[in-house]
Amino acid sequence: MEKKSIAAAQEFNEKQFTKRILFREGESTVFVLNFMPGQQLPAHKHPGTNVYLMVLQGSGTLSIDGIPTDISEKDVILAGGNEEFAFTSSENEHTSLYVMLNKIPDERYVQNI
């Protein structure tokens, strides 16, 4: 068994969103994305894998293939790897997203930023 604290992974940075890897095993990874108010995750895809996401705290707008959807705390989302994925945090609160990729597309996806 391995235990980690999500609270320890909730690190915010004024310059850009942060990504903190919790687990990496084989082709799977779990991480937390942290956004200060108004910060954005640029549009991108996760070829060859699904994206499982849960809003731990906060809210914002998730765009899948250009279609915006408001998301908030405790929402759970499944996005296919070929869907274009982007996120903008709410303007008035910190937001953290718990993310799991069931197959790592390449090494860029398993690095802290």
Secondary structure, DSSP 8 states (H G I E B T S, - for coil): -----HHHH----SSS-EEEEEEEETTEEEEEEEE-TT-EEEEE--TTS-EEEEEEE-EEEEEETTEEEEEETT-EEEE-TTS-EEEEE-TTS-EEEEEEESS--SGGGGS--
